[in-house]
Amino acid sequence: MSTKTTPGPDSDAALRVKALESLLLEKGLVDPKALDELIDTFENKVGPQNGAKVVARAWVDADYKKRLFEDGTAAIAELGFEVMQGERMVVVENKADVQNIVVCTLCSCFPWAALGPPPVWYKSAPFRARTANDPRGVMREFGLELPPDAEVRVWDSNAELRYLVLPERPAGTEGMSEEELAALITRDSMIGVAKVEPPVK
């Protein structure tokens, strides 16, 4: 399953965006300050770096982890990451014998504050349909091969309820700081299609 990267600054798409932005500003249809705030939000305030901080905190702070499972929305907000559309956040934990995966079978509901905009593949009809029916096969396409006896749990996001996977902490990270741990955590591991890899020695 493809995980294409965002077009570079000189791509055709980026140039079209710049042209459209200039036109909207020129015609007075968009407030420049509002546009700057919107761009700042998506560049600096939402994204997988937020979810990675949540996961890293849960790995090093047992009390925070407990609060995260009791009320994911409130615990995530403790770190300054407020939900954007009023949805409730639920955190589910991966273990050696349990692998969780998140999907939205109806559209593309996604925890933007914690993970940023959903990747293209998450919104695709094949991912949405196949994750519900063949989650192991989908994970295999991402390079995640699970033991035959591992339990797979599929969580279906919707407009009111979003899920975040708490990945299993990899071995060999016991002496790492919270910031170092956060740098290991990927968006895909918080969706459930990948595991967090241990640091390269």
Buried (B, 14 or more C-beta within 10 A) or exposed (E): BEEEEEEEEEEEEEEEEEEEBEEBEEEEEBEEEEEEEEEEBEEEBBBBBBBBBBBBBBBBEEEBBEBBBEBBBEBBBEBEBEBBEEBEBBBBBBEEEBBBBBBBBEEBBBBBBBBBBBBEBBBBEEBBEBBBEEBBEBBBBBEBEBEEEBEBBBBBBEEEBBBBBBBBBBEEBEEBEEEEBBEBBBBBBBBBBBBBEEEEE
